[in-house]
Amino acid sequence: MTIRLVLAGCGNMGYAMLSGWLKSGKLAPSAVFVVEPNADLRNRAATLGCATSTDASSIPADAVPDLVVIAVKPQVIRDVTAAYKRFADGRTTFVSIAAGTPAATFEEILGSRTPIVRCMPNTPAAIGKGMMVVFSNRLVSEDTKRFVADLLSASGEVTTIDDEGLMDAVTAVSGSGPAYIFHFIEALTVAAERAGLPTATAKLLAMQTVYGAASLAAESGEEPGVLRQQVTSPKGTTAAALEVLMGEDRLTNLLTRAVEAARLRSVELGK
């Protein structure tokens, strides 16, 4: 079968996305070529049935993939991407999942005629519950946009932005956001323990409550604010707790500061 996709880098995120593409049937293993210098990471891609190699020079000379997906750390983007310059003739679209690396960087390396897609995924993509946000430069065809969106949907929800400048905000909200939720679970667990609950029970209550509330918010069709009001009785226990969290917009202000700090750091990393 013709190679449709080259995956450059098969670390945690690259492997998670690759697994989703194959398990969903959106790509056959024989249509994917994985380039990964680390033997352990390369071998796990091979167990999925994909052709693998330590470097880009081993990709068949007659290959014209639809996509080259760059799934490596931002620090090595330039060196890694340059190895795929032979595909930069306009027929292949490059997809990057590297944080903070603008499309202009890839155009500089590959040439201004190269179709470029930037994608910001997050770690829940590993279980098919991710949030993928996509920006495409002017050269990406509508057919390719649909193909990329369909592939990414195997890992969760997909949405697009037209202004690449918003990708820093995306990074700060959904890219870094899982860490905020993990910390909230940690904090709620500590609070439960301090209220007298055993550690195992505190962890279970904190984790399942966050999971259940997020699932309800996603599936009910109601706005989160409406759901909050539904569970809040006047002068009840929930109202007492929300007065601490919502008084003077404490939690909103804290999260706004956190997101802005992450956004500014993303801007710095992209320079």
Backbone as CSV, one residue per row, in Angstrom:
resi,resn,N_x,N_y,N_z,CA_x,CA_y,CA_z,C_x,C_y,C_z
1,MET,0.843,-1.198,0.000,0.000,0.000,0.000,0.877,1.246,0.000
2,THR,0.411,2.305,-0.649,1.125,3.562,-0.714,1.227,4.194,0.671
3,ILE,2.389,4.770,0.968,2.568,5.481,2.227,1.771,6.780,2.174
4,ARG,0.791,6.905,3.064,-0.035,8.113,3.107,0.460,9.092,4.166
5,LEU,1.103,8.558,5.196,1.501,9.414,6.315,2.866,8.995,6.844
6,VAL,3.739,9.973,7.044,5.018,9.758,7.710,4.926,10.422,9.074
7,LEU,5.226,9.661,10.117,5.220,10.186,11.477,6.659,10.361,11.946
8,ALA,7.060,11.605,12.136,8.417,11.899,12.605,8.372,12.093,14.113
9,GLY,8.744,11.046,14.834,8.695,11.093,16.294,7.546,10.257,16.826
10,CYS,7.882,9.303,17.693,6.837,8.420,18.225,6.944,8.355,19.752
11,GLY,7.053,9.535,20.365,7.011,9.631,21.815,5.592,9.443,22.309
12,ASN,5.301,9.904,23.510,3.992,9.644,24.099,2.838,10.184,23.266
13,MET,2.936,11.443,22.822,1.834,12.015,22.051,1.774,11.414,20.653
14,GLY,2.932,11.271,19.997,2.935,10.682,18.661,2.377,9.271,18.666
15,TYR,2.771,8.490,19.660,2.288,7.109,19.753,0.797,7.061,20.065
16,ALA,0.339,7.957,20.937,-1.084,7.994,21.272,-1.926,8.300,20.039
17,MET,-1.473,9.265,19.244,-2.222,9.628,18.043,-2.163,8.508,17.004
18,LEU,-0.976,7.920,16.844,-0.827,6.808,15.908,-1.758,5.655,16.290
19,SER,-1.797,5.310,17.566,-2.656,4.223,18.023,-4.112,4.517,17.703
20,GLY,-4.512,5.767,17.905,-5.895,6.147,17.613,-6.230,6.033,16.141
21,TRP,-5.303,6.451,15.275,-5.542,6.351,13.833,-5.733,4.905,13.395
22,LEU,-4.903,4.021,13.943,-4.946,2.619,13.524,-6.145,1.893,14.129
23,LYS,-6.401,2.108,15.412,-7.517,1.425,16.077,-8.862,1.826,15.490
24,SER,-8.959,3.077,15.066,-10.219,3.560,14.495,-10.406,3.132,13.045
25,GLY,-9.343,2.614,12.432,-9.418,2.216,11.034,-9.265,3.366,10.062
26,LYS,-8.923,4.551,10.575,-8.769,5.705,9.689,-7.527,5.575,8.809
27,LEU,-6.535,4.814,9.285,-5.348,4.496,8.499,-4.992,3.032,8.715
28,ALA,-4.496,2.387,7.668,-3.971,1.032,7.807,-2.508,1.123,8.220
29,PRO,-2.008,0.175,9.006,-0.594,0.209,9.405,0.355,0.319,8.224
30,SER,0.005,-0.332,7.126,0.880,-0.321,5.952,0.942,1.041,5.268
31,ALA,0.032,1.949,5.643,0.015,3.288,5.039,0.841,4.289,5.840
32,VAL,1.445,3.831,6.944,2.180,4.730,7.836,3.649,4.313,7.916
33,PHE,4.526,5.305,7.832,5.959,5.081,8.006,6.395,5.918,9.198
34,VAL,6.985,5.282,10.201,7.374,5.958,11.439,8.889,6.114,11.501
35,VAL,9.346,7.321,11.736,10.770,7.601,11.908,11.001,7.966,13.375
36,GLU,11.776,7.140,14.061,12.028,7.338,15.491,13.401,6.777,15.842
37,PRO,14.338,7.628,16.263,15.690,7.147,16.567,15.774,6.292,17.833
38,ASN,14.876,6.476,18.778,14.908,5.701,20.012,14.383,4.289,19.765
39,ALA,15.195,3.285,20.077,14.847,1.901,19.737,13.569,1.433,20.415
40,ASP,13.399,1.742,21.686,12.199,1.293,22.397,10.941,1.910,21.816
41,LEU,11.009,3.203,21.535,9.848,3.883,20.955,9.581,3.388,19.539
42,ARG,10.640,3.142,18.796,10.494,2.646,17.428,9.876,1.245,17.422
43,ASN,10.290,0.413,18.356,9.792,-0.964,18.396,8.305,-1.033,18.710
44,ARG,7.828,-0.131,19.573,6.399,-0.193,19.883,5.553,0.251,18.695
45,ALA,6.108,1.125,17.848,5.408,1.471,16.612,5.404,0.279,15.658
46,ALA,6.516,-0.450,15.633,6.610,-1.626,14.769,5.609,-2.705,15.181
47,THR,5.349,-2.822,16.484,4.390,-3.841,16.942,2.979,-3.533,16.472
48,LEU,2.731,-2.288,16.075,1.415,-1.929,15.529,1.314,-2.266,14.044
49,GLY,2.438,-2.695,13.457,2.438,-3.104,12.053,2.957,-2.063,11.090
50,CYS,3.487,-0.964,11.607,3.989,0.115,10.752,5.444,-0.129,10.360
51,ALA,5.816,0.323,9.184,7.224,0.333,8.799,7.918,1.402,9.628
52,THR,9.148,1.119,10.060,9.856,2.062,10.914,11.308,2.223,10.460
53,SER,11.904,3.323,10.916,13.308,3.573,10.618,13.876,4.538,11.640
54,THR,15.198,4.579,11.711,15.860,5.505,12.645,15.962,6.911,12.073
55,ASP,15.884,7.047,10.743,16.004,8.380,10.154,15.229,8.468,8.850
56,ALA,15.051,9.708,8.380,14.206,9.971,7.220,14.781,9.440,5.919
57,SER,16.084,9.189,5.875,16.702,8.736,4.629,16.211,7.354,4.204
58,SER,15.624,6.598,5.126,15.152,5.248,4.810,13.735,5.217,4.238
59,ILE,13.080,6.362,4.193,11.755,6.405,3.578,11.920,6.112,2.089
60,PRO,11.107,5.211,1.513,11.257,4.859,0.098,11.358,6.078,-0.809
61,ALA,12.250,5.996,-1.772,12.532,7.134,-2.638,11.319,7.593,-3.437
62,ASP,10.400,6.656,-3.739,9.234,7.021,-4.555,8.031,7.444,-3.716
63,ALA,8.198,7.545,-2.395,7.085,7.905,-1.516,6.693,9.369,-1.701
64,VAL,5.378,9.598,-1.792,4.827,10.959,-1.811,3.672,10.976,-0.806
65,PRO,3.977,11.077,0.474,2.924,10.990,1.489,1.969,12.171,1.435
66,ASP,0.732,11.934,1.826,-0.214,13.037,1.952,0.213,13.959,3.084
67,LEU,0.679,13.349,4.188,1.043,14.116,5.372,2.392,13.681,5.922
68,VAL,3.163,14.650,6.411,4.310,14.383,7.282,3.969,15.029,8.618
69,VAL,3.827,14.223,9.652,3.457,14.718,10.972,4.724,14.860,11.817
70,ILE,5.010,16.073,12.244,6.190,16.357,13.061,5.773,16.319,14.526
71,ALA,6.194,15.270,15.231,5.782,15.066,16.623,7.016,14.967,17.519
72,VAL,7.821,16.036,17.495,9.045,16.065,18.302,9.049,17.327,19.152
73,LYS,9.995,17.406,20.084,10.106,18.566,20.970,10.472,19.812,20.159
74,PRO,9.962,20.986,20.594,10.262,22.232,19.866,11.756,22.504,19.710
75,GLN,12.562,22.045,20.670,13.998,22.325,20.620,14.694,21.699,19.408
76,VAL,14.133,20.628,18.869,14.793,19.940,17.752,14.008,20.061,16.447
77,ILE,13.006,20.931,16.452,12.133,21.089,15.282,12.919,21.377,14.009
78,ARG,13.845,22.325,14.069,14.542,22.738,12.853,15.351,21.591,12.246
79,ASP,16.117,20.909,13.054,16.946,19.820,12.541,16.090,18.680,12.004
80,VAL,15.050,18.319,12.736,14.198,17.205,12.314,13.448,17.557,11.037
81,THR,12.836,18.727,10.997,12.024,19.110,9.835,12.870,19.196,8.569
82,ALA,14.092,19.686,8.678,14.956,19.832,7.508,15.218,18.506,6.811
83,ALA,15.148,17.416,7.559,15.397,16.095,6.983,14.279,15.654,6.030
84,TYR,13.161,16.377,6.041,12.009,16.009,5.198,11.787,17.014,4.068
85,LYS,12.794,17.796,3.801,12.642,18.864,2.815,12.341,18.321,1.421
86,ARG,12.705,17.097,1.165,12.431,16.537,-0.176,10.936,16.394,-0.449
87,PHE,10.112,16.457,0.616,8.659,16.376,0.427,8.006,17.752,0.322
88,ALA,8.824,18.804,0.343,8.290,20.164,0.361,8.095,20.716,-1.047
89,ASP,7.397,19.953,-1.877,7.155,20.414,-3.246,5.704,20.812,-3.459
90,GLY,4.940,20.888,-2.365,3.539,21.284,-2.460,2.559,20.134,-2.461
91,ARG,3.045,18.919,-2.727,2.132,17.775,-2.772,1.873,17.180,-1.386
92,THR,2.787,17.426,-0.460,2.677,16.886,0.896,2.409,18.019,1.878
93,THR,1.458,17.797,2.795,1.166,18.762,3.852,1.909,18.357,5.121
94,PHE,2.541,19.330,5.760,3.248,19.090,7.017,2.341,19.469,8.184
95,VAL,2.236,18.560,9.142,1.416,18.787,10.333,2.333,18.790,11.553
96,SER,2.299,19.865,12.325,3.131,19.959,13.530,2.269,19.927,14.779
97,ILE,2.714,19.146,15.771,2.036,19.181,17.070,2.973,19.759,18.138
98,ALA,3.976,20.507,17.692,4.940,21.120,18.617,4.407,22.439,19.148
99,ALA,4.420,22.607,20.462,3.940,23.837,21.087,4.858,25.005,20.760
100,GLY,4.259,26.158,20.497,5.023,27.387,20.374,5.801,27.585,19.099
101,THR,5.693,26.668,18.138,6.447,26.799,16.885,5.503,27.251,15.778
102,PRO,5.629,28.494,15.305,4.682,29.025,14.314,4.864,28.422,12.928
103,ALA,3.821,28.567,12.120,3.867,28.056,10.744,5.013,28.701,9.974
104,ALA,5.327,29.957,10.299,6.400,30.660,9.587,7.742,29.961,9.744
105,THR,7.950,29.302,10.873,9.205,28.575,11.084,9.318,27.426,10.091
106,PHE,8.221,26.714,9.882,8.227,25.593,8.935,8.347,26.101,7.498
107,GLU,7.706,27.232,7.198,7.834,27.817,5.861,9.273,28.254,5.600
108,GLU,9.928,28.740,6.638,11.335,29.145,6.511,12.222,27.942,6.205
109,ILE,11.939,26.817,6.848,12.749,25.610,6.667,12.423,24.917,5.356
110,LEU,11.134,24.830,5.042,10.675,24.002,3.925,10.370,24.789,2.658
111,GLY,10.228,26.098,2.781,9.869,26.906,1.619,8.459,27.453,1.756
112,SER,8.227,28.598,1.172,6.961,29.314,1.334,5.795,28.681,0.575
113,ARG,6.072,27.662,-0.229,4.985,26.998,-0.967,4.479,25.742,-0.272
114,THR,4.923,25.506,0.952,4.586,24.270,1.654,3.300,24.407,2.461
115,PRO,2.344,23.518,2.258,1.139,23.532,3.094,1.504,23.117,4.526
116,ILE,1.085,23.926,5.514,1.437,23.692,6.914,0.170,23.683,7.766
117,VAL,0.063,22.690,8.633,-1.009,22.640,9.627,-0.366,22.596,11.004
118,ARG,-0.805,23.486,11.887,-0.389,23.424,13.298,-1.526,22.828,14.109
119,CYS,-1.185,21.899,14.974,-2.184,21.290,15.841,-1.706,21.344,17.286
120,MET,-2.567,21.812,18.177,-2.272,21.758,19.606,-3.184,20.703,20.234
121,PRO,-2.631,19.516,20.518,-3.409,18.486,21.217,-3.185,18.606,22.722
122,ASN,-3.831,17.770,23.495,-3.485,17.676,24.913,-3.434,16.210,25.326
123,THR,-2.953,15.955,26.523,-2.641,14.577,26.921,-3.844,13.629,26.957
124,PRO,-5.084,14.085,27.218,-6.201,13.137,27.146,-6.398,12.515,25.756
125,ALA,-5.673,13.022,24.753,-5.710,12.379,23.435,-5.253,10.929,23.530
126,ALA,-4.454,10.620,24.559,-3.952,9.257,24.729,-5.066,8.254,24.977
127,ILE,-6.223,8.722,25.465,-7.367,7.822,25.694,-8.563,8.216,24.831
128,GLY,-8.302,8.974,23.763,-9.375,9.355,22.858,-10.278,10.437,23.384
129,LYS,-9.823,11.171,24.417,-10.643,12.223,25.024,-9.951,13.585,24.922
130,GLY,-9.098,13.743,23.937,-8.306,14.956,23.822,-9.071,16.117,23.216
131,MET,-8.399,17.281,23.218,-8.890,18.483,22.552,-7.821,18.914,21.580
132,MET,-8.125,18.860,20.290,-7.177,19.233,19.245,-7.649,20.519,18.561
133,VAL,-6.782,21.525,18.544,-7.095,22.796,17.896,-6.145,22.978,16.716
134,VAL,-6.697,23.332,15.565,-5.939,23.313,14.311,-5.918,24.686,13.649
135,PHE,-4.738,25.050,13.156,-4.579,26.221,12.290,-3.904,25.772,11.001
136,SER,-4.386,26.230,9.871,-3.813,25.864,8.571,-3.369,27.118,7.827
137,ASN,-2.207,27.026,7.178,-1.804,28.173,6.366,-2.594,28.184,5.058
138,ARG,-2.397,29.214,4.260,-3.236,29.459,3.086,-3.118,28.373,2.021
139,LEU,-2.088,27.531,2.093,-1.830,26.551,1.040,-2.489,25.195,1.294
140,VAL,-3.083,25.013,2.454,-3.710,23.724,2.772,-5.074,23.640,2.092
141,SER,-5.276,22.601,1.305,-6.531,22.455,0.570,-7.673,22.069,1.505
142,GLU,-8.889,22.302,1.047,-10.065,21.943,1.846,-10.136,20.433,2.052
143,ASP,-9.771,19.666,1.027,-9.767,18.202,1.168,-8.782,17.767,2.244
144,THR,-7.606,18.389,2.268,-6.604,18.033,3.270,-7.061,18.451,4.666
145,LYS,-7.694,19.607,4.776,-8.229,20.037,6.071,-9.210,19.005,6.618
146,ARG,-10.073,18.503,5.738,-11.051,17.494,6.177,-10.351,16.191,6.560
147,PHE,-9.341,15.795,5.793,-8.593,14.567,6.081,-7.895,14.665,7.435
148,VAL,-7.244,15.806,7.684,-6.546,16.010,8.955,-7.538,16.007,10.117
149,ALA,-8.654,16.700,9.951,-9.659,16.749,11.021,-10.216,15.364,11.317
150,ASP,-10.420,14.575,10.257,-10.932,13.214,10.453,-9.920,12.357,11.202
151,LEU,-8.652,12.470,10.854,-7.616,11.729,11.574,-7.574,12.126,13.048
152,LEU,-7.560,13.423,13.292,-7.444,13.915,14.663,-8.653,13.540,15.504
153,SER,-9.808,13.374,14.867,-11.020,13.047,15.623,-10.924,11.691,16.313
154,ALA,-9.978,10.863,15.887,-9.767,9.583,16.568,-9.236,9.793,17.976
155,SER,-8.689,10.994,18.245,-8.096,11.278,19.552,-8.958,12.198,20.419
156,GLY,-10.121,12.612,19.911,-10.995,13.467,20.703,-11.692,14.514,19.854
157,GLU,-11.988,15.648,20.473,-12.675,16.740,19.786,-11.689,17.567,18.968
158,VAL,-12.174,18.097,17.839,-11.331,18.902,16.946,-12.044,20.209,16.635
159,THR,-11.315,21.311,16.737,-11.851,22.586,16.293,-10.748,23.358,15.587
160,THR,-11.110,24.398,14.863,-10.137,25.160,14.086,-10.133,26.627,14.508
161,ILE,-9.000,27.289,14.276,-8.907,28.738,14.434,-8.324,29.304,13.146
162,ASP,-8.735,30.528,12.803,-8.237,31.177,11.589,-7.100,32.139,11.877
163,ASP,-6.970,32.552,13.131,-5.915,33.483,13.546,-4.858,32.700,14.321
164,GLU,-3.683,32.514,13.713,-2.642,31.723,14.362,-2.191,32.348,15.677
165,GLY,-2.351,33.650,15.817,-1.962,34.319,17.044,-2.716,33.818,18.266
166,LEU,-3.870,33.207,18.039,-4.663,32.672,19.148,-4.126,31.338,19.661
167,MET,-3.152,30.761,18.956,-2.640,29.461,19.370,-1.956,29.532,20.735
168,ASP,-1.413,30.682,21.098,-0.824,30.818,22.428,-1.895,30.712,23.507
169,ALA,-3.068,31.280,23.244,-4.175,31.167,24.197,-4.691,29.739,24.248
170,VAL,-4.743,29.092,23.093,-5.145,27.680,23.045,-4.214,26.832,23.894
171,THR,-2.916,27.077,23.731,-1.919,26.342,24.519,-2.164,26.532,26.008
172,ALA,-2.471,27.768,26.402,-2.663,28.086,27.815,-3.928,27.481,28.391
173,VAL,-4.949,27.274,27.554,-6.231,26.754,28.052,-6.304,25.236,27.943
174,SER,-6.281,24.718,26.723,-6.463,23.269,26.572,-5.160,22.488,26.551
175,GLY,-4.072,23.122,26.074,-2.795,22.416,26.063,-2.272,22.170,27.472
176,SER,-2.239,23.231,28.275,-1.775,23.121,29.658,-2.909,22.773,30.617
177,GLY,-4.140,22.951,30.174,-5.303,22.803,31.041,-5.426,21.500,31.814
178,PRO,-5.090,20.339,31.220,-5.185,19.108,32.012,-4.392,19.171,33.307
179,ALA,-3.249,19.853,33.294,-2.455,19.962,34.524,-3.213,20.749,35.585
180,TYR,-3.997,21.747,35.161,-4.784,22.507,36.128,-5.818,21.586,36.802
181,ILE,-6.445,20.744,35.973,-7.469,19.834,36.506,-6.838,18.786,37.411
182,PHE,-5.673,18.269,37.013,-4.981,17.291,37.865,-4.654,17.916,39.225
183,HIS,-4.220,19.176,39.190,-3.898,19.832,40.460,-5.164,20.066,41.287
184,PHE,-6.266,20.383,40.621,-7.533,20.553,41.347,-7.911,19.251,42.058
185,ILE,-7.714,18.127,41.374,-7.990,16.830,42.003,-7.084,16.615,43.210
186,GLU,-5.800,16.971,43.041,-4.870,16.872,44.163,-5.340,17.726,45.341
187,ALA,-5.714,18.971,45.051,-6.115,19.898,46.102,-7.404,19.449,46.782
188,LEU,-8.361,18.954,45.987,-9.622,18.485,46.563,-9.393,17.245,47.422
189,THR,-8.440,16.420,47.008,-8.084,15.242,47.812,-7.517,15.655,49.171
190,VAL,-6.602,16.629,49.155,-6.023,17.124,50.401,-7.109,17.714,51.300
191,ALA,-8.012,18.489,50.711,-9.096,19.087,51.490,-9.989,18.011,52.106
192,ALA,-10.232,16.938,51.344,-11.058,15.839,51.857,-10.370,15.132,53.019
193,GLU,-9.063,14.952,52.903,-8.298,14.328,53.989,-8.336,15.197,55.249
194,ARG,-8.195,16.496,55.050,-8.206,17.410,56.200,-9.590,17.486,56.839
195,ALA,-10.605,17.111,56.073,-11.964,17.053,56.621,-12.220,15.741,57.356
196,GLY,-11.218,14.841,57.349,-11.304,13.624,58.129,-11.456,12.337,57.348
197,LEU,-11.537,12.408,56.017,-11.730,11.192,55.222,-10.417,10.430,55.061
198,PRO,-10.468,9.089,55.020,-9.265,8.289,54.752,-8.715,8.622,53.370
199,THR,-7.404,8.467,53.193,-6.752,8.863,51.949,-7.375,8.209,50.717
200,ALA,-7.593,6.884,50.778,-8.153,6.183,49.613,-9.537,6.715,49.269
201,THR,-10.355,6.965,50.284,-11.699,7.494,50.048,-11.630,8.919,49.513
202,ALA,-10.722,9.712,50.066,-10.562,11.098,49.603,-10.190,11.140,48.120
203,LYS,-9.243,10.280,47.713,-8.835,10.233,46.306,-9.990,9.825,45.399
204,LEU,-10.723,8.798,45.813,-11.845,8.318,45.008,-12.910,9.393,44.855
205,LEU,-13.273,10.050,45.955,-14.307,11.078,45.897,-13.886,12.245,45.015
206,ALA,-12.633,12.671,45.159,-12.160,13.810,44.373,-12.132,13.478,42.879
207,MET,-11.551,12.326,42.546,-11.410,11.969,41.135,-12.759,11.712,40.466
208,GLN,-13.611,10.925,41.120,-14.890,10.578,40.509,-15.814,11.787,40.426
209,THR,-15.710,12.681,41.397,-16.549,13.879,41.355,-16.174,14.772,40.179
210,VAL,-14.873,14.952,39.952,-14.429,15.755,38.811,-14.822,15.086,37.500
211,TYR,-14.596,13.768,37.422,-14.936,13.029,36.201,-16.436,13.091,35.922
212,GLY,-17.235,12.843,36.953,-18.685,12.840,36.766,-19.221,14.208,36.405
213,ALA,-18.706,15.246,37.063,-19.177,16.602,36.775,-18.810,17.019,35.352
214,ALA,-17.579,16.692,34.922,-17.161,17.028,33.560,-18.006,16.272,32.533
215,SER,-18.286,15.006,32.812,-19.111,14.211,31.898,-20.519,14.772,31.807
216,LEU,-21.086,15.163,32.958,-22.426,15.740,32.958,-22.461,17.045,32.187
217,ALA,-21.437,17.875,32.383,-21.373,19.144,31.661,-21.295,18.925,30.154
218,ALA,-20.556,17.873,29.753,-20.386,17.590,28.323,-21.640,16.995,27.692
219,GLU,-22.385,16.215,28.463,-23.482,15.435,27.886,-24.877,15.999,28.138
220,SER,-25.020,16.895,29.108,-26.363,17.356,29.474,-26.954,18.374,28.515
221,GLY,-26.075,19.106,27.836,-26.565,20.171,26.963,-26.818,21.474,27.694
222,GLU,-26.665,21.464,29.012,-26.857,22.673,29.812,-25.547,23.442,29.948
223,GLU,-25.663,24.762,30.131,-24.483,25.567,30.410,-23.945,25.215,31.799
224,PRO,-22.624,25.248,31.987,-22.065,24.939,33.307,-22.657,25.793,34.428
225,GLY,-22.918,27.065,34.122,-23.500,27.936,35.132,-24.875,27.464,35.577
226,VAL,-25.655,26.939,34.634,-26.988,26.419,34.964,-26.856,25.175,35.838
227,LEU,-25.921,24.296,35.492,-25.699,23.090,36.294,-25.259,23.469,37.709
228,ARG,-24.416,24.473,37.805,-23.974,24.926,39.137,-25.158,25.408,39.963
229,GLN,-26.038,26.176,39.341,-27.202,26.689,40.052,-28.140,25.563,40.486
230,GLN,-28.250,24.529,39.639,-29.148,23.425,39.952,-28.735,22.665,41.204
231,VAL,-27.436,22.626,41.487,-26.945,21.871,42.636,-26.743,22.765,43.870
232,THR,-27.026,24.051,43.711,-26.790,25.005,44.799,-28.099,25.455,45.429
233,SER,-28.402,24.957,46.612,-29.600,25.384,47.356,-29.273,26.652,48.133
234,PRO,-30.206,27.592,48.194,-29.969,28.818,48.957,-29.592,28.508,50.409
235,LYS,-28.505,29.090,50.853,-28.015,28.941,52.221,-27.647,27.499,52.579
236,GLY,-27.411,26.672,51.545,-27.035,25.282,51.765,-25.527,25.101,51.822
237,THR,-25.097,23.835,51.839,-23.667,23.533,51.959,-22.886,23.973,50.724
238,THR,-23.462,23.733,49.537,-22.772,24.127,48.307,-22.634,25.639,48.218
239,ALA,-23.676,26.351,48.626,-23.633,27.812,48.610,-22.531,28.329,49.524
240,ALA,-22.358,27.664,50.673,-21.314,28.084,51.608,-19.933,27.910,50.989
241,ALA,-19.723,26.800,50.296,-18.433,26.554,49.653,-18.201,27.505,48.484
242,LEU,-19.244,27.740,47.682,-19.085,28.618,46.525,-18.827,30.063,46.927
243,GLU,-19.279,30.453,48.091,-18.983,31.800,48.561,-17.471,31.980,48.724
244,VAL,-16.792,30.909,49.149,-15.333,30.968,49.277,-14.684,31.023,47.892
245,LEU,-15.153,30.183,46.960,-14.545,30.103,45.627,-14.928,31.275,44.725
246,MET,-16.174,31.728,44.821,-16.691,32.723,43.884,-16.708,34.132,44.447
247,GLY,-16.602,34.268,45.765,-16.588,35.606,46.343,-15.453,36.430,45.781
248,GLU,-15.784,37.665,45.351,-14.793,38.553,44.720,-14.157,37.905,43.486
249,ASP,-14.884,36.975,42.870,-14.389,36.283,41.656,-13.037,35.624,41.889
250,ARG,-12.833,35.062,43.099,-11.517,34.532,43.453,-11.009,33.493,42.467
251,LEU,-11.814,32.455,42.211,-11.344,31.372,41.350,-11.187,31.838,39.908
252,THR,-12.146,32.643,39.433,-12.050,33.160,38.066,-10.796,34.013,37.893
253,ASN,-10.525,34.873,38.859,-9.335,35.720,38.778,-8.058,34.894,38.832
254,LEU,-8.047,33.867,39.685,-6.856,33.020,39.799,-6.590,32.273,38.499
255,LEU,-7.635,31.706,37.905,-7.464,30.983,36.644,-7.095,31.924,35.503
256,THR,-7.648,33.127,35.521,-7.299,34.112,34.493,-5.812,34.448,34.559
257,ARG,-5.308,34.616,35.764,-3.878,34.880,35.938,-3.040,33.687,35.480
258,ALA,-3.499,32.491,35.807,-2.756,31.285,35.424,-2.700,31.129,33.903
259,VAL,-3.840,31.308,33.246,-3.892,31.180,31.787,-3.034,32.251,31.118
260,GLU,-3.068,33.463,31.651,-2.261,34.530,31.064,-0.771,34.247,31.227
261,ALA,-0.371,33.692,32.367,1.038,33.335,32.565,1.468,32.279,31.559
262,ALA,0.608,31.286,31.325,0.924,30.247,30.351,0.956,30.810,28.933
263,ARG,0.019,31.708,28.623,-0.018,32.310,27.283,1.249,33.104,27.007
264,LEU,1.664,33.905,27.978,2.877,34.707,27.794,4.112,33.824,27.628
265,ARG,4.143,32.721,28.356,5.277,31.799,28.209,5.267,31.152,26.830
266,SER,4.083,30.842,26.321,3.984,30.274,24.972,4.489,31.267,23.938
267,VAL,4.169,32.540,24.122,4.649,33.594,23.206,6.186,33.631,23.243
268,GLU,6.764,33.562,24.445,8.220,33.596,24.587,8.872,32.418,23.886
269,LEU,8.271,31.231,24.043,8.847,30.016,23.440,8.789,30.057,21.919
270,GLY,7.844,30.830,21.378,7.690,30.896,19.925,8.608,31.893,19.264
271,LYS,9.362,32.656,20.045,10.256,33.663,19.455,11.570,33.055,18.987
